[in-house]
Amino acid sequence: MCSPEPINCFPVLMNILSNTFLRLFNSTARFRVWSELFYTGESPQLQQYIFFGLFTYLLVLAAGLPPLFAMSNVEDYKVKSTSC
């Protein structure tokens, strides 16, 4: 029933248990559980928005990190600290 990866076993177990309890109570409803990390039925336009949003975020992050390292080096130079 389960693959060797434990992350896939829990959703399968929950699916089996929940459907068993539903059948015990004579219900016609059924649960469907899947263990995909992301929904793959997204539209291309949504994927494009997500891509450009993450790309913009990474550009801002890349622009902000080098000054952080430079300020650390300037502070070390001001207090004349050395590494052993």
N, CA, C and O atoms as a GROMACS GRO file, in nm:
protein
  336
    1MET      N    1   0.081  -0.120   0.000
    1MET     CA    2   0.000   0.000   0.000
    1MET      C    3   0.085   0.126   0.000
    1MET      O    4   0.053   0.222  -0.069
    2CYS      N    5   0.192   0.126   0.077
    2CYS     CA    6   0.275   0.245   0.090
    2CYS      C    7   0.406   0.227   0.016
    2CYS      O    8   0.456   0.116   0.001
    3SER      N    9   0.459   0.337  -0.028
    3SER     CA   10   0.593   0.331  -0.085
    3SER      C   11   0.693   0.332   0.030
    3SER      O   12   0.654   0.357   0.145
    4PRO      N   13   0.821   0.305   0.004
    4PRO     CA   14   0.919   0.303   0.112
    4PRO      C   15   0.939   0.436   0.183
    4PRO      O   16   0.993   0.441   0.294
    5GLU      N   17   0.896   0.545   0.121
    5GLU     CA   18   0.912   0.676   0.183
    5GLU      C   19   0.800   0.699   0.285
    5GLU      O   20   0.683   0.685   0.252
    6PRO      N   21   0.835   0.734   0.408
    6PRO     CA   22   0.731   0.750   0.511
    6PRO      C   23   0.637   0.868   0.485
    6PRO      O   24   0.525   0.870   0.536
    7ILE      N   25   0.680   0.966   0.407
    7ILE     CA   26   0.593   1.082   0.381
    7ILE      C   27   0.471   1.041   0.298
    7ILE      O   28   0.367   1.107   0.306
    8ASN      N   29   0.483   0.934   0.220
    8ASN     CA   30   0.371   0.888   0.139
    8ASN      C   31   0.279   0.794   0.213
    8ASN      O   32   0.164   0.775   0.173
    9CYS      N   33   0.325   0.734   0.320
    9CYS     CA   34   0.247   0.632   0.389
    9CYS      C   35   0.134   0.694   0.472
    9CYS      O   36   0.026   0.636   0.480
   10PHE      N   37   0.155   0.807   0.534
   10PHE     CA   38   0.053   0.866   0.620
   10PHE      C   39  -0.073   0.907   0.542
   10PHE      O   40  -0.183   0.876   0.587
   11PRO      N   41  -0.061   0.975   0.427
   11PRO     CA   42  -0.184   1.006   0.354
   11PRO      C   43  -0.260   0.882   0.308
   11PRO      O   44  -0.383   0.882   0.307
   12VAL      N   45  -0.189   0.777   0.271
   12VAL     CA   46  -0.256   0.654   0.229
   12VAL      C   47  -0.329   0.591   0.348
   12VAL      O   48  -0.442   0.545   0.334
   13LEU      N   49  -0.264   0.589   0.463
   13LEU     CA   50  -0.327   0.535   0.583
   13LEU      C   51  -0.452   0.614   0.621
   13LEU      O   52  -0.554   0.555   0.655
   14MET      N   53  -0.445   0.746   0.615
   14MET     CA   54  -0.561   0.829   0.648
   14MET      C   55  -0.674   0.807   0.548
   14MET      O   56  -0.791   0.808   0.586
   15ASN      N   57  -0.640   0.786   0.422
   15ASN     CA   58  -0.741   0.760   0.322
   15ASN      C   59  -0.812   0.628   0.350
   15ASN      O   60  -0.935   0.620   0.343
   16ILE      N   61  -0.737   0.525   0.382
   16ILE     CA   62  -0.795   0.393   0.410
   16ILE      C   63  -0.884   0.399   0.534
   16ILE      O   64  -0.996   0.348   0.533
   17LEU      N   65  -0.834   0.460   0.641
   17LEU     CA   66  -0.913   0.467   0.764
   17LEU      C   67  -1.040   0.550   0.748
   17LEU      O   68  -1.146   0.509   0.794
   18SER      N   69  -1.029   0.665   0.684
   18SER     CA   70  -1.146   0.751   0.671
   18SER      C   71  -1.253   0.687   0.583
   18SER      O   72  -1.372   0.695   0.613
   19ASN      N   73  -1.211   0.623   0.475
   19ASN     CA   74  -1.310   0.556   0.389
   19ASN      C   75  -1.371   0.435   0.458
   19ASN      O   76  -1.488   0.403   0.434
   20THR      N   77  -1.294   0.367   0.542
   20THR     CA   78  -1.349   0.254   0.617
   20THR      C   79  -1.457   0.302   0.714
   20THR      O   80  -1.563   0.240   0.725
   21PHE      N   81  -1.429   0.412   0.786
   21PHE     CA   82  -1.530   0.464   0.879
   21PHE      C   83  -1.654   0.514   0.805
   21PHE      O   84  -1.765   0.499   0.854
   22LEU      N   85  -1.634   0.572   0.688
   22LEU     CA   86  -1.751   0.617   0.611
   22LEU      C   87  -1.837   0.499   0.567
   22LEU      O   88  -1.960   0.508   0.567
   23ARG      N   89  -1.773   0.390   0.529
   23ARG     CA   90  -1.849   0.271   0.488
   23ARG      C   91  -1.922   0.209   0.607
   23ARG      O   92  -2.032   0.156   0.591
   24LEU      N   93  -1.860   0.214   0.726
   24LEU     CA   94  -1.926   0.159   0.845
   24LEU      C   95  -2.055   0.233   0.876
   24LEU      O   96  -2.151   0.173   0.925
   25PHE      N   97  -2.058   0.363   0.848
   25PHE     CA   98  -2.176   0.444   0.876
   25PHE      C   99  -2.268   0.457   0.755
   25PHE      O  100  -2.353   0.546   0.751
   26ASN      N  101  -2.250   0.370   0.654
   26ASN     CA  102  -2.335   0.364   0.536
   26ASN      C  103  -2.340   0.497   0.460
   26ASN      O  104  -2.446   0.538   0.412
   27SER      N  105  -2.230   0.562   0.450
   27SER     CA  106  -2.222   0.687   0.376
   27SER      C  107  -2.178   0.660   0.232
   27SER      O  108  -2.103   0.566   0.206
   28THR      N  109  -2.226   0.741   0.141
   28THR     CA  110  -2.184   0.727   0.002
   28THR      C  111  -2.066   0.817  -0.032
   28THR      O  112  -2.008   0.805  -0.140
   29ALA      N  113  -2.030   0.905   0.058
   29ALA     CA  114  -1.916   0.995   0.034
   29ALA      C  115  -1.784   0.919   0.050
   29ALA      O  116  -1.776   0.822   0.125
   30ARG      N  117  -1.684   0.964  -0.020
   30ARG     CA  118  -1.550   0.904  -0.011
   30ARG      C  119  -1.445   1.014  -0.007
   30ARG      O  120  -1.462   1.120  -0.067
   31PHE      N  121  -1.339   0.987   0.063
   31PHE     CA  122  -1.225   1.078   0.066
   31PHE      C  123  -1.124   1.037  -0.040
   31PHE      O  124  -1.106   0.918  -0.068
   32ARG      N  125  -1.061   1.135  -0.097
   32ARG     CA  126  -0.952   1.110  -0.191
   32ARG      C  127  -0.832   1.188  -0.141
   32ARG      O  128  -0.837   1.310  -0.132
   33VAL      N  129  -0.725   1.118  -0.108
   33VAL     CA  130  -0.606   1.181  -0.053
   33VAL      C  131  -0.490   1.154  -0.146
   33VAL      O  132  -0.472   1.042  -0.193
   34TRP      N  133  -0.412   1.257  -0.173
   34TRP     CA  134  -0.292   1.240  -0.253
   34TRP      C  135  -0.176   1.309  -0.183
   34TRP      O  136  -0.197   1.399  -0.102
   35SER      N  137  -0.057   1.268  -0.214
   35SER     CA  138   0.060   1.322  -0.145
   35SER      C  139   0.152   1.399  -0.238
   35SER      O  140   0.274   1.399  -0.219
   36GLU      N  141   0.096   1.466  -0.337
   36GLU     CA  142   0.176   1.552  -0.422
   36GLU      C  143   0.207   1.680  -0.346
   36GLU      O  144   0.123   1.730  -0.271
   37LEU      N  145   0.326   1.732  -0.364
   37LEU     CA  146   0.363   1.852  -0.293
   37LEU      C  147   0.291   1.975  -0.346
   37LEU      O  148   0.255   2.064  -0.269
   38PHE      N  149   0.271   1.980  -0.478
   38PHE     CA  150   0.206   2.095  -0.538
   38PHE      C  151   0.099   2.048  -0.634
   38PHE      O  152   0.111   1.943  -0.696
   39TYR      N  153  -0.005   2.126  -0.644
   39TYR     CA  154  -0.111   2.096  -0.738
   39TYR      C  155  -0.059   2.124  -0.879
   39TYR      O  156  -0.008   2.233  -0.905
   40THR      N  157  -0.070   2.028  -0.969
   40THR     CA  158  -0.010   2.042  -1.102
   40THR      C  159  -0.107   2.095  -1.206
   40THR      O  160  -0.069   2.111  -1.321
   41GLY      N  161  -0.229   2.122  -1.170
   41GLY     CA  162  -0.327   2.170  -1.266
   41GLY      C  163  -0.332   2.321  -1.276
   41GLY      O  164  -0.436   2.376  -1.313
   42GLU      N  165  -0.226   2.389  -1.244
   42GLU     CA  166  -0.225   2.534  -1.247
   42GLU      C  167  -0.224   2.585  -1.390
   42GLU      O  168  -0.176   2.518  -1.482
   43SER      N  169  -0.276   2.704  -1.407
   43SER     CA  170  -0.276   2.764  -1.539
   43SER      C  171  -0.137   2.821  -1.570
   43SER      O  172  -0.064   2.857  -1.477
   44PRO      N  173  -0.100   2.830  -1.695
   44PRO     CA  174   0.031   2.888  -1.730
   44PRO      C  175   0.045   3.033  -1.685
   44PRO      O  176   0.154   3.077  -1.651
   45GLN      N  177  -0.066   3.106  -1.683
   45GLN     CA  178  -0.059   3.246  -1.639
   45GLN      C  179  -0.025   3.253  -1.490
   45GLN      O  180   0.052   3.339  -1.449
   46LEU      N  181  -0.081   3.164  -1.410
   46LEU     CA  182  -0.049   3.161  -1.269
   46LEU      C  183   0.096   3.122  -1.246
   46LEU      O  184   0.163   3.179  -1.160
   47GLN      N  185   0.145   3.027  -1.323
   47GLN     CA  186   0.285   2.989  -1.312
   47GLN      C  187   0.376   3.105  -1.348
   47GLN      O  188   0.482   3.123  -1.287
   48GLN      N  189   0.337   3.184  -1.446
   48GLN     CA  190   0.417   3.300  -1.486
   48GLN      C  191   0.419   3.404  -1.374
   48GLN      O  192   0.524   3.462  -1.346
   49TYR      N  193   0.305   3.429  -1.310
   49TYR     CA  194   0.301   3.524  -1.198
   49TYR      C  195   0.388   3.477  -1.083
   49TYR      O  196   0.461   3.557  -1.023
   50ILE      N  197   0.381   3.349  -1.052
   50ILE     CA  198   0.463   3.295  -0.944
   50ILE      C  199   0.610   3.307  -0.977
   50ILE      O  200   0.690   3.346  -0.892
   51PHE      N  201   0.647   3.273  -1.101
   51PHE     CA  202   0.787   3.281  -1.142
   51PHE      C  203   0.839   3.423  -1.130
   51PHE      O  204   0.946   3.445  -1.072
   52PHE      N  205   0.766   3.520  -1.185
   52PHE     CA  206   0.815   3.658  -1.182
   52PHE      C  207   0.812   3.715  -1.040
   52PHE      O  208   0.895   3.799  -1.007
   53GLY      N  209   0.718   3.672  -0.958
   53GLY     CA  210   0.718   3.717  -0.818
   53GLY      C  211   0.841   3.666  -0.744
   53GLY      O  212   0.906   3.742  -0.672
   54LEU      N  213   0.872   3.538  -0.760
   54LEU     CA  214   0.991   3.483  -0.695
   54LEU      C  215   1.119   3.541  -0.753
   54LEU      O  216   1.216   3.564  -0.680
   55PHE      N  217   1.120   3.565  -0.883
   55PHE     CA  218   1.237   3.624  -0.947
   55PHE      C  219   1.263   3.765  -0.894
   55PHE      O  220   1.378   3.800  -0.867
   56THR      N  221   1.157   3.844  -0.880
   56THR     CA  222   1.171   3.979  -0.825
   56THR      C  223   1.220   3.974  -0.681
   56THR      O  224   1.306   4.052  -0.641
   57TYR      N  225   1.166   3.882  -0.603
   57TYR     CA  226   1.209   3.866  -0.464
   57TYR      C  227   1.357   3.831  -0.457
   57TYR      O  228   1.430   3.887  -0.374
   58LEU      N  229   1.403   3.740  -0.542
   58LEU     CA  230   1.544   3.703  -0.542
   58LEU      C  231   1.634   3.817  -0.586
   58LEU      O  232   1.746   3.830  -0.537
   59LEU      N  233   1.587   3.899  -0.679
   59LEU     CA  234   1.667   4.015  -0.721
   59LEU      C  235   1.684   4.114  -0.606
   59LEU      O  236   1.793   4.167  -0.585
   60VAL      N  237   1.577   4.139  -0.534
   60VAL     CA  238   1.585   4.230  -0.419
   60VAL      C  239   1.677   4.172  -0.312
   60VAL      O  240   1.756   4.244  -0.252
   61LEU      N  241   1.665   4.043  -0.289
   61LEU     CA  242   1.750   3.976  -0.191
   61LEU      C  243   1.897   3.983  -0.233
   61LEU      O  244   1.984   4.008  -0.151
   62ALA      N  245   1.924   3.959  -0.362
   62ALA     CA  246   2.061   3.963  -0.411
   62ALA      C  247   2.118   4.103  -0.405
   62ALA      O  248   2.239   4.120  -0.387
   63ALA      N  249   2.034   4.204  -0.419
   63ALA     CA  250   2.082   4.341  -0.410
   63ALA      C  251   2.109   4.383  -0.266
   63ALA      O  252   2.190   4.472  -0.241
   64GLY      N  253   2.042   4.320  -0.171
   64GLY     CA  254   2.057   4.359  -0.032
   64GLY      C  255   2.164   4.285   0.045
   64GLY      O  256   2.209   4.335   0.148
   65LEU      N  257   2.206   4.170   0.000
   65LEU     CA  258   2.304   4.092   0.076
   65LEU      C  259   2.448   4.145   0.068
   65LEU      O  260   2.513   4.150   0.172
   66PRO      N  261   2.500   4.184  -0.048
   66PRO     CA  262   2.639   4.231  -0.051
   66PRO      C  263   2.668   4.349   0.041
   66PRO      O  264   2.773   4.349   0.105
   67PRO      N  265   2.580   4.451   0.053
   67PRO     CA  266   2.608   4.557   0.149
   67PRO      C  267   2.614   4.507   0.293
   67PRO      O  268   2.688   4.563   0.375
   68LEU      N  269   2.539   4.404   0.324
   68LEU     CA  270   2.544   4.348   0.459
   68LEU      C  271   2.682   4.293   0.490
   68LEU      O  272   2.736   4.317   0.598
   69PHE      N  273   2.739   4.219   0.395
   69PHE     CA  274   2.874   4.167   0.415
   69PHE      C  275   2.977   4.278   0.419
   69PHE      O  276   3.074   4.272   0.495
   70ALA      N  277   2.957   4.380   0.337
   70ALA     CA  278   3.052   4.492   0.335
   70ALA      C  279   3.050   4.568   0.467
   70ALA      O  280   3.155   4.608   0.517
   71MET      N  281   2.931   4.588   0.524
   71MET     CA  282   2.922   4.659   0.652
   71MET      C  283   2.991   4.580   0.763
   71MET      O  284   3.052   4.639   0.852
   72SER      N  285   2.980   4.449   0.758
   72SER     CA  286   3.048   4.367   0.857
   72SER      C  287   3.199   4.384   0.847
   72SER      O  288   3.268   4.395   0.949
   73ASN      N  289   3.251   4.387   0.726
   73ASN     CA  290   3.395   4.405   0.707
   73ASN      C  291   3.440   4.543   0.749
   73ASN      O  292   3.549   4.558   0.804
   74VAL      N  293   3.359   4.646   0.725
   74VAL     CA  294   3.394   4.782   0.765
   74VAL      C  295   3.398   4.791   0.916
   74VAL      O  296   3.489   4.853   0.972
   75GLU      N  297   3.301   4.731   0.984
   75GLU     CA  298   3.300   4.733   1.131
   75GLU      C  299   3.423   4.662   1.187
   75GLU      O  300   3.482   4.708   1.284
   76ASP      N  301   3.461   4.551   1.127
   76ASP     CA  302   3.580   4.481   1.171
   76ASP      C  303   3.705   4.567   1.152
   76ASP      O  304   3.796   4.566   1.235
   77TYR      N  305   3.709   4.640   1.043
   77TYR     CA  306   3.824   4.726   1.015
   77TYR      C  307   3.830   4.842   1.116
   77TYR      O  308   3.938   4.880   1.161
   78LYS      N  309   3.713   4.898   1.152
   78LYS     CA  310   3.709   5.009   1.247
   78LYS      C  311   3.759   4.969   1.385
   78LYS      O  312   3.829   5.047   1.448
   79VAL      N  313   3.725   4.852   1.433
   79VAL     CA  314   3.767   4.810   1.566
   79VAL      C  315   3.900   4.734   1.561
   79VAL      O  316   3.949   4.686   1.663
   80LYS      N  317   3.956   4.724   1.441
   80LYS     CA  318   4.085   4.659   1.419
   80LYS      C  319   4.087   4.514   1.472
   80LYS      O  320   4.181   4.471   1.538
   81SER      N  321   3.981   4.442   1.441
   81SER     CA  322   3.974   4.303   1.485
   81SER      C  323   4.045   4.214   1.382
   81SER      O  324   4.044   4.242   1.262
   82THR      N  325   4.104   4.108   1.432
   82THR     CA  326   4.173   4.013   1.344
   82THR      C  327   4.125   3.873   1.380
   82THR      O  328   4.082   3.846   1.492
   83SER      N  329   4.134   3.785   1.284
   83SER     CA  330   4.098   3.647   1.310
   83SER      C  331   4.226   3.567   1.334
   83SER      O  332   4.330   3.593   1.273
   84CYS      N  333   4.217   3.471   1.423
   84CYS     CA  334   4.336   3.395   1.459
   84CYS      C  335   4.367   3.289   1.358
   84CYS      O  336   4.465   3.216   1.374
   0.00000   0.00000   0.00000
